[in-house]
Amino acid sequence: MCGIIAYAGHQPATPIVLQGLRRLEYRGYDSAGLAFIQQGIIHSIKASGKLDALVDKTSVSSNPLLATCGMGHTRWATHGVPNEINAHPHLSNDGAFALVHNGIIENYRELKDELIAKGYVFYSETDTEVLINLIAECRKSTPDNLRAFQAAVKRAQGAFALVLLCRDEPETIYATRKSAPLLAGIGAGENFVASDVTAFLASTRRVIFLDEGDIIRITPNSYQVLSLEDLRPLEKKIHQIEWDIQSAQKGGFKHFMLKEICEQPQVLRSALAGRVDLEAGRVRLPELEGLARPSRLRIVACGTSYNAGLWASSLLEEWGRIPCVVEIASEFRYRKPILGRDELVILISQSGETADTLAAMQVARECGCATLGLCNVIGSSLAREVDRVIYTQAGPEISVASTKALCSQMALLTLLALYWGQEAGALEGDRLKKLLADFSAVADTLEKHLPKLRVDVELFSLRVAAARNVFFLGRGRNYALALEGALKLKELSYIHAEAYAAGEMKHGPIALIDPEFLTIAIAPHDELFPKTFSNIEEIAARSGPILAITENGGDKHLRGEIKWDIPPLADPFTSFAILPMLQLLSYEAASYLGKDVDQPRNLAKSVTVE
Ligand code: AGP
């Protein structure tokens, strides 16, 4: 939620801040703003709507290009509607300080009352404006800006990443974080603070991951990390980021989402690289070395990452021979779960910053369970706080709708199931070897068939775009994919879509079926096909139109339905082809309807609030 970038260097700051905001726009895009200091005055430019509005406004403003230190913010509204007044940065009443903020100050009301009593005036509805005036107030009784920042932040409750600009220190940026992402980029004669590395990847790959309660001070030629508690200097490791800027660009594709869908063969190769030894028929997961075999698995995640867990749970039981329960993080964190100490809690998160998933990790900890994170973003809060982390190595996912990250999560969970099966000797004879060979062949098959899927989908997506309501049906692992299909369609096209386990239709939802209500049935020709087929027949008997995602084997059974063939893969690896089919379907339907595919309304990529 919200993207932050700050720059202190020798180049004009505004274009760098705007470029950084462009890369962070996926984090929030209902309004944006920037601030810089010129001739002893803090200037701020803000615009509601997409970043382009701010770019236009900046280009006509009074020469902001001279400032070499500045900061910017792209917003996903929490307090107050998305308009220009509520957009960040916010300035203190005296104009001496400006602040950008990602997160929520929970005790802002009492702080606001206190400041109003002292004569402060508030122009916005935000919690951020309260904090910046508190900093100004604290400055009256502290010897410098750093101490004023420290004093005010110490009084703030909630989750936040904050960047502060001070009028009397035009070349300095202060920043701090608590339960919200923030990192520093260390360059040559220039330094950055941002929510995400992609914001400054074009300039530097040297990164400091800030910990909870760190304060950082950057200038063009220096940086210093201090403890918020007592301003004690802290030693920090500089990490080298492997991602390059190309991986965070569209690379000739119309949208990030399409690029990311098409990257899935490579994502699969990267997930398996070094982890599958085909000759020996073994899975190697050094991240799990020394970890005792868990008695139970509890997977906790949100949204698409939850769907990954649900998809994999049957494999973890069938191959890994470990009982597995999957839970939604926002429910799990408050329901006082009973967890055994020998239970392993697996937290899945692309961003590693999802507030509910982080809170679930805390609950698992308090219960004394070991935690394993499956995470894409290197150095994210989840990755740093779990006992063990397996990186999914999908590369930066910029589109708000998650696609390739899910593919990588499914791949890693498959490897986990095979690994635990291997360790328990549960996959007999050459079974493991055969499964690994089949799994390793998926990337090539998918790569070969993706171009055809992209052509086929255009026809099917028109049917979907014309629908007002859509059911996605599947059984077993395909039910998890149905959930994902419905989530993608809702997110991108705003068409009402629901997923059901196919066998549940007769228990109520079938009442909705009429000639207008489209059903997308995921029906590969596996052992459950006859059952799914019966459910399709029941819908057809009630004149419900059906798009069946099936295999050649299923064709002869399905008569009047529209059929879309799944590329030939062995079960359960068919899922790795069905997934991009569902993603493409929503992508094309939404594009046809003229929706903003990479930045759907009301959403943000990383949900760092409850
Ligand atoms: C999926 O398209 C969504 N963007 C959303 O459901 C997402 O998967 C969810 O917010 C969890 O995010 P995480 O994987 O970063 O924790």
Residues whose N, C-alpha, C, O or C-beta is under 5 A from the ligand:
A	BS01	AGP	C302 G303 T304 S305 I348 S349 Q350 S351 G352 T354 V400 A401 S402 K605 V607
